[in-house]
Amino acid sequence: MSSKPSTVHHISGKPFHIDREKVRQDAMKLSDGAVTKGYKGDREEVVAMLNDALATELVCVLRYKRHYFTATGLENEPIKAEFLEHALEEEQHANQIAERIVQLNGEPNFNPRELSERSHADYDESTDIKSMIRANLIAERIAIETYRQMIERIGDDDPTTKHLLISIMAKEEEHADDMSDLLD
């Protein structure tokens, strides 16, 4: 067996080598933070999409928290616990999205006056448990579809954002499944 390192070949059959000097030179543009020259996404469009997703997650936190605090009856305690768990997970999504916006040299928009305008999902003031569950299921389904469309739009131009949105979408699918089970 040979101890010679294998050469990685590109699809074209030519060997692949990192141009270290070029990469190092490009890395000196410190004002761009995490956005390197190789970033292929439309940064402004991605930041705008993410700010709308941030608004959606924040509205979802508020909706789940309202449902958690206003649901009554001992028989609804397990459902209330589910609402609180989802609220905390939606808050985590919001934090992840805000962090990604900053990584892309954008500014996360937490303006309370604009949240409901930018959110894909609606806030809900239902007072009965079935209506609360239904409203949350609808919101989760909206989130799933909007994340799917965002992922499709981003494609392979921004793999970090794409992977973030895929992981959030997977959690939203779990939430939708939880709400669907509660309706049965």
C-alpha positions in Angstrom: 0.0 0.0 0.0 1.2 3.5 -0.9 1.4 6.1 1.8 1.2 8.9 -0.8 -1.8 11.2 -0.1 -4.6 10.9 -2.7 -5.3 13.8 -5.0 -8.9 15.1 -4.9 -10.2 15.6 -8.5 -12.9 18.0 -9.5 -15.7 16.8 -11.7 -13.7 18.1 -14.7 -10.9 15.6 -13.8 -8.5 18.4 -12.8 -6.9 18.2 -9.4 -8.5 20.5 -6.8 -6.2 22.8 -4.8 -7.1 25.7 -2.5 -5.4 28.9 -3.6 -4.1 29.7 -0.1 -2.7 33.1 -1.0 -5.9 34.3 -2.6 -8.0 33.0 0.3 -5.7 34.7 2.8 -5.8 38.0 0.9 -9.6 37.9 0.7 -9.8 37.1 4.4 -8.2 40.5 5.2 -11.4 42.3 4.4 -12.4 42.2 8.1 -15.4 44.6 7.8 -17.4 41.8 6.1 -17.3 39.6 9.2 -18.5 36.1 8.4 -19.5 37.0 4.8 -16.6 35.9 2.6 -16.0 36.6 -1.1 -17.3 33.2 -1.9 -20.7 33.9 -0.5 -23.1 33.5 -3.4 -26.5 34.5 -1.9 -28.2 37.8 -2.3 -27.3 38.9 1.2 -30.0 41.7 1.4 -32.7 39.4 0.2 -31.7 36.7 2.6 -31.6 39.2 5.5 -35.1 40.4 4.6 -36.4 36.9 4.4 -34.8 36.1 7.8 -36.3 39.2 9.4 -39.7 38.1 8.3 -39.0 34.7 9.7 -37.8 36.4 12.9 -41.1 38.2 13.2 -43.0 35.0 12.6 -41.1 33.2 15.3 -41.7 36.0 17.8 -45.4 36.2 17.0 -45.5 32.4 17.6 -43.8 32.8 20.9 -46.4 35.3 22.0 -49.3 33.2 20.7 -48.1 30.0 22.5 -47.4 32.0 25.7 -50.9 33.5 25.6 -52.4 30.1 25.1 -50.2 28.7 27.9 -51.3 31.3 30.4 -55.0 31.4 29.4 -55.8 27.8 29.0 -57.8 26.6 32.0 -58.8 23.3 33.6 -56.8 20.5 35.1 -57.6 18.3 32.1 -55.6 20.8 30.0 -52.4 20.8 32.0 -50.6 18.5 29.5 -51.7 20.7 26.6 -50.5 23.8 28.5 -47.1 22.2 29.0 -46.9 21.5 25.3 -47.7 25.2 24.6 -45.0 26.3 26.9 -42.4 23.9 25.4 -43.3 25.1 21.9 -43.0 28.8 23.0 -39.5 28.1 24.3 -38.5 26.3 21.1 -39.9 29.1 19.0 -37.9 31.6 21.0 -34.8 29.5 20.4 -35.6 29.7 16.6 -35.9 33.5 16.9 -32.5 33.7 18.6 -30.9 31.5 15.9 -32.4 33.6 13.1 -31.3 36.9 14.7 -27.8 35.5 15.1 -27.7 34.5 11.4 -28.9 38.0 10.4 -26.0 39.5 12.3 -23.5 37.0 10.7 -24.8 38.3 7.3 -24.0 41.9 8.4 -27.7 42.7 8.8 -29.7 44.0 11.7 -32.4 41.8 13.3 -35.7 43.7 13.4 -37.4 43.3 16.8 -39.6 46.4 16.4 -42.9 45.4 18.2 -45.0 47.7 16.0 -43.9 45.8 12.9 -44.0 42.2 14.1 -47.5 41.3 13.1 -47.2 43.1 9.7 -44.1 41.0 8.8 -45.1 37.7 10.4 -46.3 35.0 8.1 -48.5 33.5 10.9 -51.2 35.2 13.0 -51.5 36.0 16.6 -54.5 34.3 18.2 -56.7 35.2 21.2 -58.8 32.0 21.3 -60.4 31.2 24.6 -61.2 27.5 24.2 -58.6 24.8 24.0 -59.6 23.3 20.7 -59.5 26.7 19.0 -56.0 27.3 20.5 -54.7 24.0 19.2 -56.2 24.6 15.8 -54.7 28.1 15.6 -51.3 26.7 16.5 -51.6 23.9 14.0 -52.4 26.4 11.2 -49.5 28.6 12.3 -47.1 25.7 12.3 -48.3 24.6 8.8 -47.7 28.2 7.6 -44.2 28.2 9.1 -43.4 24.9 7.4 -44.4 26.1 4.0 -42.7 29.5 4.3 -39.5 27.8 5.4 -39.8 25.4 2.5 -40.1 28.2 0.1 -37.2 30.1 1.6 -35.0 27.0 1.5 -35.9 26.6 -2.2 -35.2 30.2 -3.0 -31.8 30.2 -1.2 -30.8 26.9 -2.9 -27.1 26.2 -2.6 -26.1 29.9 -2.6 -26.0 30.1 1.2 -25.5 26.7 2.7 -25.3 27.9 6.3 -28.7 29.7 6.2 -30.2 26.8 4.3 -29.1 24.3 6.9 -30.4 26.6 9.7 -33.8 26.8 8.0 -34.0 23.1 7.4 -33.3 22.4 11.1 -36.0 24.9 12.2 -38.4 23.5 9.6 -37.9 20.0 11.0 -38.8 21.3 14.5 -41.9 23.1 13.1 -43.0 19.8 11.6 -42.7 18.2 15.0 -44.8 21.0 16.5 -47.5 20.5 13.8 -47.5 16.8 14.5 -47.9 17.5 18.2 -50.8 19.9 17.6 -52.4 17.5 15.1 -52.3 14.7 17.7 -53.9 17.0 20.3 -56.8 17.7 18.0 -57.6 13.9 17.7 
